[in-house]
Amino acid sequence: MNEHPTLLLNKPLQFLKGVGEAKAALFKRLDIYTVGDAITHYPRDYEDRSRLKRLAELQDGEQCSFEGIIASKIVESRPRKGLLVSRVSIKDDTGLIYATWFNQPYLKNNIKTGDRFIFYGTITRKRTFEVLNPVYEKADEEKGPVNTCRIVPVYPATGKLTQNAIRSVIRNAIEVAGNEIIDVLPQWILEKYNLEGFKYSINNIHYPESDKAFLKARERLVFEELLLLQLALLSQKTAADTTDIGIRFKAGEIGKFTATLPFKLTAAQIRVLAEIECDMENGRVMNRLVQGDVGSGKTIIAVLALVKAVRSGYQGALMVPTEILAEQHFRSISPMLETIGIRTALLTGSTGVKASRELLAGIRDGSLDIVIGTHALLEEKVVFDHLGLVVTDEQHRFGVRQRTVLSKKGENPDMIVMTATPIPRTLALILYGDLDISIIDELPPGRKKIETYAVDAGMRERINKFIRKQVSEGRQVYIVCPLVDESDAIEAKSAANHAEELAHKVFSDLTVALIHGRMKAAEKDSVMAGFAAGETDILVSTTVIEVGVNIPNASLMVVENAERFGLAQLHQLRGRVGRGAHQSYCVLFNESKSEIARERMKVMEKTSDGFVISEKDLELRGPGDFFGTRQHGIPELKIANLYRDMDILKKAQEAALLLKEKDKLLKSAENRLLGLAVNKRFTGIANTSRLN
């Protein structure tokens, strides 16, 4: 092929032979849109099919490859409705074996008497040798086998795409790309870190020549992926560090207000507040992440920073991901600030036209000091008079670009981002490489430990009795389901069906309500208001209540199909209870038999430390989508594992710093391709093919 690699690797997948519109649509479900995407769809595992045996050498129970000639026509039978059995005999010069397939009517068109095939499967021996549903492919001396006689890749897949189909397309993509697969890493990086070339690595990650070749290939590809990420984040941090001078807020503006609070700040809160005050007073633009466990008191720190901004003559904005949380913050913050003359407003998608017009005018002329809102704050019509501080709560629900849009509504305002999803510090440095990090690692005194139990369906009746007991004592209960509606594809409880069953059968004498993300904002508000007022005994929900909802009287959290949630998410859900004076409980229904699922449930039972939980989550699940890295504006990692590849990460971070020192904008001839790759990957385009 003589096409320029930019054009070739960016060709739609249908450019490849054998990929039509229907097949291309299936590959899109795997985020494979182009030839370049296909070659970087890395295996998740491998099967050793390299042992090729003669028929006389086969052993009962072994898995292996064997070659033979089709010795008979395919015989089909239908022993019962819906079952087609196809059987054929295969021979070589040492023996005979029978192969049987189920429900594969196309076999008689593919397999002809006298053709030579290679097969792979599990051998059984009764009176004769047999193999059930073997993988098969024609013996092709020119190209060699794809699915047999070698170590075979096993890829992340989707329901209607077989491994054979994925292997065939990826192998075809690699062959088509050939010498056009170019290296974005400069030669000196390859030499300094003893890395293989990209073409070698692509070939050996898909079809490794040896264990050593596989390890070298993987090291190279992991290094490149992490280097691109680090360079992108360094660019963000550099941009923040080199912007115009920021605001120098007044010193000592919040001491009196802090003294009026009905509680004392913890030592951790005082430390983090001091870090924020130092940033706000030094005249550089602050970009700080405040992370702390559920209930650690991040919100009051944000309020104190906003007070400092207003007292210094500026406006502040607090952006949160849901209307429920925005309203909750407004109800708790507004009365507190009114007492010191600070005017607060609430702006969400549900704000009426007339009220919205008045709010926008107040924001524009500066008569409103602090605006609490949702994504509605990002709209063009929201214009601030003098925006000095932007706070985003639950940062992982927003992208980097959304954060930037809001900050551009002022002249270099300071920025605080907050998250109650505890992140291992190493991962935080990667996901938030453009931010300084503060950690509130202490809970206010007096909070009781939430008793947590992982159970299976056999405990259903007992748990229902416990739910009834909690309600009889005046408490309220959350029941969280992973789905809104029933799904054919996923075996899991749906909130809608479960709520109906509980309301009409199990707890017909109690008040059961339903809330989920598809409901209109007004409906959700009404349901939450009823629950907050104690009018509802049991609230059945999806994860819409995961963040920030504060109902002190709720003492029991029941999570259905807990195995379908990440540990960090389960920890967030558990944090919805334990907010009042009563002992609280969390029950996790685990429907999975897998060892990893059991291990994850044990972690939840043993610890309530969000940072310990997040480390374990990272270890057990890997970082593929630790808590939605795509939501950060960062593409999902394809091959790197941030828990296991820490050594490679450190090298990639070192290399990124060296590159930035030598060539900050990556514009030199040797770094240009790397710069293009960074720009492409960081723009958050889902189909991240190698456009170089």
C-alpha positions in Angstrom: 0.0 0.0 0.0 1.4 3.4 -0.9 -1.1 5.6 0.9 0.1 8.1 3.5 -0.2 6.4 6.9 -2.5 9.2 8.2 -5.0 8.3 5.5 -4.5 4.6 5.7 -4.9 4.1 9.5 -7.8 6.5 9.5 -9.7 4.5 6.9 -13.1 3.3 8.1 -13.1 -0.4 9.1 -15.1 -1.2 6.0 -11.9 -0.5 4.0 -10.8 -4.0 5.1 -11.9 -7.0 3.1 -14.8 -8.9 4.6 -16.1 -6.0 6.7 -19.5 -4.9 5.6 -21.9 -2.4 7.1 -23.4 -4.8 9.5 -20.1 -6.1 10.8 -18.7 -2.6 11.1 -21.7 -1.6 13.2 -20.9 -4.5 15.6 -17.2 -3.4 15.8 -18.3 0.2 16.7 -19.7 -1.3 20.0 -16.1 -2.0 20.8 -15.0 1.6 19.9 -13.4 0.2 16.7 -14.1 2.6 13.8 -10.9 2.6 11.8 -8.0 0.4 10.7 -5.9 2.2 13.4 -8.5 1.3 16.1 -8.4 -2.3 15.1 -4.6 -2.8 15.5 -4.8 -1.1 18.9 -7.6 -3.3 20.2 -5.3 -5.3 22.4 -6.0 -8.9 23.7 -7.3 -9.4 27.2 -5.9 -12.9 27.4 -4.3 -15.7 25.4 -4.9 -19.4 24.7 -2.0 -21.8 24.0 -3.1 -23.7 20.9 0.4 -24.3 19.7 0.6 -28.0 20.2 -0.2 -29.7 16.9 -0.6 -33.5 17.3 -1.1 -36.4 15.0 -4.3 -38.3 15.6 -2.5 -41.4 17.1 -0.9 -39.1 19.7 -4.2 -37.7 21.1 -5.0 -38.2 24.8 -8.4 -38.2 26.5 -9.3 -34.9 28.1 -6.5 -32.8 26.5 -6.9 -29.5 24.6 -4.8 -29.4 21.5 -4.6 -28.7 17.7 -4.6 -31.5 15.1 -4.6 -31.6 11.3 -6.7 -33.9 9.2 -8.5 -34.5 5.9 -12.4 -34.6 5.9 -13.1 -38.3 5.4 -16.9 -38.3 5.0 -19.9 -36.0 4.2 -21.4 -34.1 7.1 -24.3 -36.1 8.6 -27.0 -34.0 10.2 -29.7 -35.1 12.7 -32.3 -33.3 14.7 -32.8 -35.3 18.0 -35.2 -32.7 19.3 -36.8 -29.4 18.3 -34.2 -26.5 18.2 -31.2 -28.8 18.2 -29.2 -29.6 15.0 -26.3 -32.1 15.3 -23.7 -32.1 12.6 -21.1 -35.0 12.5 -18.1 -35.7 10.3 -15.1 -38.1 10.4 -11.5 -36.8 10.0 -8.4 -38.8 9.2 -4.7 -38.6 8.9 -2.2 -41.3 8.1 -2.2 -42.4 11.8 -5.9 -42.6 12.7 -9.5 -41.4 12.7 -11.5 -39.0 14.9 -15.1 -37.8 14.8 -16.1 -34.1 15.2 -19.5 -33.0 16.3 -21.0 -29.5 16.2 -24.3 -28.2 17.5 -26.6 -25.8 15.7 -24.2 -24.8 13.0 -26.2 -25.3 9.8 -23.7 -23.5 7.6 -21.1 -26.3 8.2 -22.1 -28.4 5.2 -21.3 -25.4 3.0 -17.9 -24.8 4.6 -16.6 -28.4 5.1 -16.2 -30.7 2.0 -14.9 -34.2 1.7 -11.2 -34.3 0.9 -10.5 -30.7 2.3 -7.6 -30.4 4.8 -8.3 -28.5 8.0 -6.7 -27.7 11.3 -8.9 -28.2 14.4 -8.6 -27.2 18.0 -10.7 -28.5 20.9 -11.0 -30.9 23.9 -10.5 -34.5 23.0 -12.7 -37.3 24.5 -12.2 -41.0 24.1 -14.9 -43.6 24.5 -14.8 -46.3 21.9 -13.4 -43.8 19.4 -11.8 -40.4 19.6 -14.3 -37.5 19.5 -14.1 -33.7 19.7 -17.1 -31.5 20.4 -17.6 -28.0 18.7 -13.9 -27.7 17.7 -12.5 -24.5 16.2 -11.6 -25.2 12.6 -9.8 -23.4 9.8 -8.5 -24.5 6.4 -4.8 -25.4 6.3 -3.3 -22.4 4.4 0.4 -22.8 3.8 0.8 -19.3 2.5 -0.8 -17.3 5.4 -0.5 -19.9 8.2 -3.2 -20.5 10.8 -5.0 -17.7 12.7 -7.0 -19.6 15.3 -5.0 -22.8 15.8 -1.4 -24.1 16.1 -0.2 -21.0 17.9 -0.7 -18.9 21.0 -4.1 -17.3 20.1 -5.3 -13.8 21.4 -8.6 -13.5 23.2 -10.1 -10.0 22.8 -12.6 -7.9 24.6 -15.7 -8.8 22.7 -19.4 -8.0 22.3 -22.2 -10.5 22.2 -22.6 -10.9 18.4 -18.9 -10.8 17.5 -17.1 -14.1 17.8 -13.4 -14.3 18.7 -12.7 -15.8 15.3 -14.3 -12.7 13.6 -12.4 -10.3 15.7 -9.1 -12.1 15.1 -9.7 -12.2 11.4 -10.3 -8.5 11.2 -7.4 -7.5 13.4 -5.0 -9.7 11.6 -6.2 -8.3 8.3 -5.8 -4.7 9.6 -2.2 -5.5 10.7 -1.4 -7.0 7.2 -3.0 -4.0 5.4 -1.2 -1.5 7.6 2.2 -3.3 7.2 5.1 -0.9 6.9 2.8 2.0 7.3 2.6 1.4 11.0 4.8 4.3 12.2 6.5 5.1 15.5 5.5 8.3 17.4 8.2 7.9 20.0 11.5 9.6 19.2 14.6 7.3 18.8 16.3 8.7 21.9 13.3 7.7 24.0 13.4 4.2 22.6 17.1 3.9 23.4 17.0 5.5 26.8 14.2 3.3 28.1 15.2 0.2 26.1 11.9 0.0 24.3 11.0 -2.0 21.2 9.6 -0.3 18.0 5.8 0.1 17.5 5.5 -2.3 14.6 7.4 -5.1 16.5 5.2 -4.4 19.6 1.9 -4.5 17.7 2.8 -7.8 16.0 4.0 -9.4 19.3 1.1 -8.1 21.4 -1.4 -9.8 19.1 0.7 -12.9 18.1 3.7 -13.2 20.5 6.7 -15.0 19.2 7.7 -15.9 22.8 7.1 -14.9 26.4 10.0 -12.5 26.2 8.7 -10.9 23.0 5.2 -10.5 24.6 6.6 -8.8 27.7 8.8 -6.4 25.7 5.8 -5.6 23.4 3.5 -4.9 26.3 6.1 -2.8 28.1 6.5 -0.6 25.0 2.7 -0.1 24.4 2.0 0.6 28.1 4.9 3.1 28.2 3.5 4.9 25.1 0.0 5.0 26.5 1.0 6.4 29.8 3.5 8.9 28.2 0.8 10.4 26.0 -1.4 10.8 29.1 1.3 12.4 31.1 2.3 14.8 28.3 -1.4 15.8 27.9 -1.7 16.5 31.6 1.6 18.4 31.8 0.3 20.5 28.9 -2.8 21.3 31.0 -0.7 22.2 34.1 1.8 24.2 32.0 -1.2 26.2 30.5 -2.5 26.8 34.0 0.9 27.8 35.4 1.7 30.2 32.5 -1.6 32.1 32.3 -1.9 35.7 33.3 -1.5 36.6 37.0 -4.4 35.4 39.0 -6.4 37.2 41.7 -4.8 38.1 45.0 -7.6 37.7 47.5 -7.6 39.5 50.8 -6.1 37.8 53.9 -8.0 37.0 57.0 -11.6 37.3 55.6 -13.2 34.2 57.0 -12.0 33.9 60.6 -15.0 35.6 62.1 -17.4 33.5 60.0 -15.6 30.3 61.0 -16.0 31.1 64.7 -19.9 31.3 64.2 -20.2 27.7 62.9 -22.1 25.4 65.2 -19.2 22.8 65.1 -15.4 22.8 65.2 -13.4 22.1 62.1 -11.3 18.9 62.2 -7.5 19.2 62.0 -7.7 17.9 58.4 -10.2 20.6 57.5 -8.1 23.3 59.1 -5.0 22.0 57.2 -6.8 22.0 53.8 -8.4 25.4 54.4 -4.9 26.8 55.1 -3.6 25.4 51.8 -6.6 27.0 50.0 -6.2 30.3 51.7 -2.5 30.4 50.9 -3.3 29.7 47.2 -6.0 32.4 47.1 -3.7 35.0 48.6 -0.5 34.4 46.6 -1.7 35.9 43.3 -1.3 32.7 41.2 -4.3 31.0 39.7 -5.3 28.2 42.1 -6.1 24.8 40.6 -6.7 22.5 43.6 -8.4 19.1 44.0 -9.9 18.6 47.5 -10.7 14.9 48.0 -12.2 13.4 51.1 -14.2 10.5 52.2 -18.0 10.6 52.5 -18.9 12.9 55.4 -15.4 14.3 55.8 -16.8 17.9 55.5 -15.6 19.1 52.1 -18.7 21.3 51.5 -18.0 23.6 54.4 -14.4 24.1 53.1 -15.9 25.2 49.8 -18.3 27.5 51.5 -15.5 29.2 53.5 -13.4 29.7 50.3 -16.5 31.2 48.6 -17.0 33.6 51.5 -13.3 34.6 51.2 -13.9 35.3 47.5 -17.0 37.4 48.1 -15.4 39.3 51.0 -12.6 40.2 48.6 -15.1 41.7 46.1 -15.6 38.8 43.7 -18.4 36.4 42.8 -18.3 32.6 43.3 -19.9 29.6 41.5 -20.5 26.1 42.9 -21.3 23.6 40.2 -22.7 20.1 41.1 -23.8 17.2 38.9 -27.5 16.8 39.8 -30.4 19.1 40.5 -31.1 17.2 43.8 -27.6 18.0 45.1 -27.8 21.6 43.8 -31.0 22.2 45.7 -29.7 20.4 48.8 -26.6 22.6 48.8 -28.7 25.8 48.2 -31.1 24.9 51.1 -28.2 24.4 53.5 -25.8 27.1 52.4 -28.1 30.0 51.6 -29.5 30.6 55.1 -26.0 30.3 56.6 -24.7 33.0 54.2 -27.7 35.3 54.4 -26.8 36.0 58.1 -23.6 37.7 56.9 -25.1 39.5 54.0 -24.0 37.2 51.1 -26.6 36.8 48.4 -26.9 33.2 47.0 -28.9 32.0 44.0 -29.9 28.6 42.6 -29.7 28.0 38.8 -30.7 24.6 37.3 -32.4 23.3 34.1 -35.7 23.5 36.0 -35.4 27.1 36.9 -38.5 28.8 35.4 -38.1 31.4 32.5 -39.1 34.4 34.6 -36.9 33.4 37.6 -34.1 32.5 35.3 -34.2 36.0 33.6 -34.0 37.7 37.0 -31.1 35.4 38.1 -29.1 36.0 35.0 -29.5 39.7 35.4 -28.3 39.5 39.0 -25.3 37.4 38.0 -24.5 39.9 35.2 -24.7 43.0 37.3 -23.0 41.5 40.3 -25.9 41.9 42.7 -25.8 38.1 43.3 -22.6 36.9 45.1 -22.7 33.1 44.8 -24.5 30.9 42.3 -25.1 27.2 43.0 -26.1 25.2 40.0 -25.8 22.3 37.6 -24.6 22.2 34.0 -26.9 25.1 33.5 -24.0 27.3 34.7 -22.1 26.4 31.5 -24.6 28.0 29.2 -23.5 31.0 27.2 -26.3 33.2 28.6 -24.7 32.9 32.1 -22.4 35.9 32.3 -20.7 36.9 35.5 -19.8 40.5 36.5 -16.7 39.6 38.5 -16.2 35.8 38.8 -13.3 35.0 41.2 -13.7 31.4 42.4 -15.2 28.4 40.8 -15.9 25.2 42.8 -17.0 22.0 41.1 -18.4 19.2 43.4 -18.1 15.5 42.5 -15.5 16.4 39.9 -15.6 12.9 38.3 -19.0 13.7 36.9 -17.6 16.6 34.9 -15.1 16.6 32.1 -11.9 18.7 32.0 -13.5 20.8 29.2 -16.6 21.6 31.3 -14.3 22.8 34.1 -12.5 25.0 31.6 -15.7 26.5 30.1 -16.9 27.6 33.6 -13.5 29.1 34.5 -13.5 31.2 31.3 -16.5 33.1 32.5 -14.1 35.1 34.7 -10.6 36.5 34.3 -8.4 33.7 35.6 -10.6 32.8 38.5 -9.3 30.4 41.2 -10.5 26.8 40.8 -11.4 24.2 43.5 -12.6 20.7 42.4 -13.9 18.3 45.0 -14.6 14.6 45.0 -15.9 12.2 47.7 -14.7 9.3 45.6 -11.4 8.6 47.4 -8.7 8.0 44.8 -5.4 6.4 45.4 -2.8 9.2 45.5 -0.9 7.7 42.6 -4.0 7.6 40.4 -5.1 11.1 41.5 -1.7 12.4 40.3 -2.5 10.9 36.9 -6.2 11.8 36.6 -5.6 15.2 38.0 -2.1 15.9 37.0 -3.0 19.5 36.2 -4.1 20.1 39.9 -2.5 20.5 43.3 -4.0 17.9 45.7 -5.5 18.4 49.2 -6.8 15.4 51.2 -9.3 15.6 54.1 -8.3 12.3 55.7 -10.3 12.6 58.9 -14.0 12.3 59.8 -15.8 14.5 62.3 -16.0 12.9 65.7 -19.0 10.9 66.8 -19.9 9.2 63.4 -20.9 5.6 64.0 -19.5 2.8 61.8 -22.1 1.5 59.2 -22.5 -2.2 59.8 -22.1 -3.9 56.4 -23.1 -7.4 55.3 -22.8 -9.2 52.0 -25.5 -11.8 51.5 -27.0 -14.0 48.8 -30.6 -14.6 47.7 -31.0 -17.2 50.4 -31.1 -14.3 53.0 -33.9 -12.5 51.2 -36.7 -13.3 53.7 -34.5 -12.4 56.6 -33.5 -9.1 55.1 -37.1 -8.2 54.3 -37.9 -8.8 58.0 -35.0 -6.5 59.0 -36.3 -3.8 56.6 -39.7 -4.0 58.3 -38.1 -3.8 61.7 -36.2 -0.6 60.8 -39.3 1.0 59.5 -41.3 0.0 62.6 -38.6 1.8 64.7 -39.3 5.0 62.7 -36.3 4.7 60.3 -36.3 4.9 56.5 -34.7 2.6 53.9 -32.9 2.9 50.5 -33.0 0.0 48.1 -30.7 0.6 45.1 -30.9 -1.4 41.8 -28.4 -1.3 38.9 -31.1 -0.9 36.1 -34.1 1.4 35.6 -36.0 -1.2 33.5 -35.8 -4.9 32.8 -33.1 -5.9 30.3 -32.8 -9.0 28.1 -29.1 -8.5 27.9 -28.4 -8.2 31.7 -29.6 -10.4 34.5 -30.2 -7.8 37.2 -33.0 -6.3 39.2 -34.6 -3.2 37.7 -35.7 -0.4 40.0 -39.1 -0.1 38.3 -40.1 -3.7 38.6 -38.6 -4.1 42.0 -40.4 -1.1 43.3 -43.8 -2.4 42.0 -43.2 -5.8 43.5 -42.3 -4.3 46.9 -45.2 -1.9 46.9 -47.9 -4.4 45.9 -46.6 -7.7 47.4 -43.8 -7.6 49.9 -44.4 -4.3 51.7 -48.0 -3.5 50.7 -48.7 -1.9 54.1 -45.7 0.5 53.8 -45.0 3.5 51.6 -42.7 2.7 48.7 -41.5 5.3 46.2 -39.3 5.1 43.1 -36.7 7.5 41.8 -34.4 7.2 38.8 -32.5 9.3 36.3 -35.0 9.2 33.5 -37.7 10.9 35.6 -38.3 14.6 35.0 -36.5 16.9 37.5 -39.8 18.0 39.0 -40.8 14.3 39.6 -37.4 13.5 41.2 -37.7 16.6 43.4 -41.1 15.6 44.6 -40.1 12.1 45.4 -36.9 13.2 47.3 -38.9 15.9 49.2 -41.4 13.2 50.3 -38.6 11.0 51.5 -36.8 13.8 53.3 -40.1 14.7 55.0 -40.5 11.2 56.2 -43.6 10.5 54.1 -41.9 7.5 52.4 -40.7 4.4 54.2 -38.7 2.8 51.4 -37.1 4.6 48.5 -36.2 2.3 45.5 -33.6 4.0 43.3 -30.9 3.7 40.8 -27.5 5.3 41.5 -29.2 8.7 41.1 -28.9 9.0 44.9 -25.2 8.0 44.9 -23.9 11.5 45.4 -24.6 14.0 48.1 -28.2 13.1 49.2 -28.5 13.8 52.9 -31.4 12.1 54.8 -30.4 11.7 58.5 -33.3 9.4 59.3 -32.3 6.8 56.6 -30.6 4.0 58.5 -30.5 1.1 56.0 -29.0 0.8 52.5 -29.8 -2.3 50.5 -27.9 -2.7 47.2 -29.3 -5.3 44.7 -26.8 -7.0 42.4 -23.9 -5.4 44.3 -21.5 -7.3 42.1 -22.4 -4.9 39.3 -21.1 -1.9 41.0 -17.5 -0.8 41.6 -16.3 -0.7 45.2 -15.9 3.1 45.1 -19.5 3.3 44.0 -20.7 1.0 46.7 -18.8 3.1 49.2 -20.6 6.2 47.9 -24.0 4.5 48.2 -23.2 3.3 51.7 -22.4 6.9 52.6 -26.1 7.8 52.1 -26.9 6.3 55.5 -25.1 6.9 58.8 -25.9 10.6 58.7 -28.0 10.7 61.8 -27.9 9.6 65.4 -29.1 6.1 64.7 -27.0 3.0 64.1 -27.0 2.4 60.3 -26.6 -0.7 58.1 -25.7 -1.6 54.5 -26.8 -4.9 53.0 -25.1 -6.0 49.7 -26.9 -8.7 47.7 -24.2 -10.5 45.7 -25.6 -12.7 42.9 -22.2 -13.7 41.5 -20.3 -16.9 42.3 -17.0 -15.5 41.2 -14.0 -15.4 43.6 -13.3 -11.7 42.7 -16.9 -10.7 43.5 -16.7 -12.5 46.8 -13.3 -10.8 47.5 -14.8 -7.4 46.7 -17.7 -7.9 49.0 -15.3 -8.9 51.8 -13.5 -5.6 51.4 -16.8 -3.7 51.9 -17.6 -5.7 55.0 -14.1 -5.2 56.6 -13.4 -1.5 56.0 -15.1 1.8 55.8 -11.9 3.7 54.8 -12.6 5.0 51.3 -8.9 5.2 50.4 -8.3 1.6 51.3 -11.4 0.6 49.3 -10.3 2.6 46.3 -6.8 0.9 46.3 -8.5 -2.5 46.4 -10.9 -1.5 43.7 -8.0 -0.5 41.5 -6.3 -3.8 42.2 -9.3 -6.1 41.7 -11.0 -4.3 38.8 -8.0 -2.6 37.1 -8.3 1.0 36.0 -10.1 0.4 32.7 -13.0 2.5 33.9 -12.1 3.0 37.6 -14.9 5.5 38.0 -15.4 6.8 34.5 -12.1 8.1 33.3 -13.9 9.2 30.1 -15.8 11.6 32.2 -12.6 13.4 33.0 -12.0 14.1 29.3 -9.3 11.4 29.5 -9.6 8.5 27.0 -10.0 5.0 28.6 -6.7 3.2 28.9 -6.5 0.3 26.4 -3.6 -1.7 27.8 -2.0 0.0 30.8 -3.0 -1.1 34.3 -2.2 1.8 36.8 -2.0 -0.6 39.7 0.4 -3.1 38.2 2.3 -0.8 35.8 3.5 1.7 38.4 7.2 1.1 37.5 6.5 1.9 33.8 4.4 4.9 34.9 7.3 6.4 36.8 9.5 6.0 33.7 6.8 7.6 31.5 6.5 10.5 33.9 10.2 11.1 33.9 10.3 10.9 30.1 7.4 13.4 29.9 9.3 15.9 32.0 12.4 15.5 29.9 10.5 16.0 26.7 8.8 19.1 28.0 12.2 20.5 29.1 13.7 19.9 25.7 10.7 20.8 23.5 7.8 22.3 25.5 5.3 22.3 22.5 6.6 19.1 21.0 7.1 20.9 17.6 10.6 19.7 16.7 11.0 17.2 13.8 11.8 14.3 16.1 8.8 15.1 18.5 6.2 16.3 16.0 4.4 12.9 15.6 4.3 12.5 19.4 2.8 16.0 19.7 0.1 15.1 17.2 -0.6 11.9 19.0 -1.0 13.7 22.3 -3.3 16.3 20.8 -5.5 13.7 19.2 -5.8 11.5 22.2 -6.4 14.4 24.6 -9.2 15.9 22.6 -11.3 13.0 23.9 -12.3 11.6 20.5 -13.8 8.2 21.3 -12.3 6.4 18.3 -8.6 7.0 19.1 -6.9 5.8 16.0 -3.3 6.7 15.3 -3.6 9.8 13.2 0.0 10.8 12.7 
